[in-house]
Amino acid sequence: MRDRDGVTALLTIDGLTKAYPGVVANDSVSFSVRAGEVHALLGENGAGKSTLVKMIYGLVKPDSGAMRLGDAAYTPANPQAARSAGVAMVFQHFSLFDALSVAENVALGMESPPKMRALSAQIRKVSEAYGLPLDPARTVGDLSAGERQRVEIIRCLLQDPKILIMDEPTSVLTPQEVEILFKTLRKLQSEGTAILYISHKLEEIRSLCDGATILRLGKVVGTCDPKTTSARDMAEAMVGSALHVPQASPSPKGAIKLEVTTLDLPAKAEFGTSLRDISFRVKAGEVLGIGGVAGNGQDELLAALSGEALSAPHAVKLGGTPVGQLGPNARRKIGILAAPEERLGHAAAPDMSLTENALLTGAIREKLTRNGFLKWRDTEAFARRIIAGFDVRTPGPDNAARALSGGNLQKFVIGREVLQNPEVLIVNQPTWGVDASAAAAIRQALLDLAASGAAIVCISQDLDELMEISDRFAALNEGRLSVPRPTRELTIDEIGLMMGGAGDMDVAAPEVLA
């Protein structure tokens, strides 16, 4: 098959349609990808990108339409059939077992793996050839996020794929790791491999991709050359309207609201990270940004601040009052709220409705119970307020949390905490996997909350986000926190090095904290 320029297409998508109850995920989608092309799929959360690549990878069967791989019809019944045809995929969420070695994890993804010694040799050969150094004997639980991604990529490369699908591949990487990944992808491109690339980081798209297909509400609404199209133009094409740029309201910082002093917390999980000598302060009206590569103590820090993990009473203070011994509900009552990274299962119960999920953290501050009985009408009204205030795309508050796209569920989770007017809000990865428009809305909500006098701790791996909204920045590496510094004094490269454990990683002493 040939594309519109008369060049032979490697993958041709023709009129693919997939509908679910109440929504058409993909509506007659058509586009093509050439051999050696890096092609972006762009769109808001819920635009249909995930459903589309799942059909290409054999996870979902289309209702209608056709696919061709080269000149042959392509109808994968399952991922195994897709891999056999030369289609590989690296998912946004890694599917690895922490307790197993790199080689053992790779073997689990192969239909007929060779003996472990031979496989280890193959892993070393491929990892060296593509600039992804990796020891096949290392335990996955000991790897950084970037190294874990290498395991997933090498597992794909051992299949010698014609097409490699990558879903948000840089969401957990430092800038230095992103550059290593891009070198690998460009080498694959030079060898003729086609790469289908999904990302909300539009400057990355502009740097890497040769073409882009833009989806909105399940339909193709345009194509572009990312190298000659601005990130803003691409974002506005995705949402169909002008893009809002978050603006902080100039306001003086108030008294210290949250104070953490020499916080030590041993890891509970075998492959968790112990917190060591963590100290910082956050004032009313201030956003403290904390950056770090995944697995360096972010989840443990949020647990210690939210009350999920208890510490010495004086290790955490709210307005000078020790709260380290208080659990989550007691901290919510006095105004310490949190939004964890894991949306389904931690921030929200998948099979519960949005109304029920609104109740889970809102019961105390929103007074949604009386004498042990639920005030269901008030709870539903609170859920509707979240949905309306944060533009959550859903049929209604009775919809289950798992039925929402990742971005819409994230808007609901953040909105649920923001609308409770916390004294302190701790958020981990507030815009992870969220499109440009939704990310801007969430960041603006955090800035507005800070302007109202709340203290915000924003834990994130998105460096642009931290540069945009934080007043001060600190890096978390192997459970230790660097001295917080004014964000305006730092460059992206300096922050990236700090996140990787280099640069200014001197641990803050309580007496020098601002």
Secondary structure, 3 states (H helix, E strand, C coil): CECCCCCECCEEEEEEEEEECCEEEEEEEEEEECCCCEEEEEECCCCCHHHHHHHHCCCCCCCEEEEEECCEECCCCCHHHHHHHCEEEECCCCCCCCCCEHHHHHHHCCCCCCCHHHHHHHHHHHHHHCCCCCCCCCEHHHCCHHHHHHHHHHHHHCCCCCEEEEECCCCCCCHHHHHHHHHHHHHHHHCCCEEEEECCCHHHHHHHCCEEEEEECCEEEEEECHHHCCHHHHHHHHHCCCCCCCCCCCCCCCCEEEEEEEEEECCCCCCCCCEEEEEEEEECCCEEEEECCCCCCHHHHHHHHHCCCCCCHHHEEECCEECCCCCHHHHHHHCEEEECCCCECCCECCCCEHHHHHHHHHCCCCCCEECCEECHHHHHHHHHHHHHHCCCCCCCCCCEHHHCCHHHHHHHHHHHHHCCCCCEEEEECCCCCCCHHHHHHHHHHHHHHHHCCCEEEEEECCHHHHHHHCCEEEEEECCEEECCEEHHHCCHHHHHHHHCCCCCCCECCHHHCC
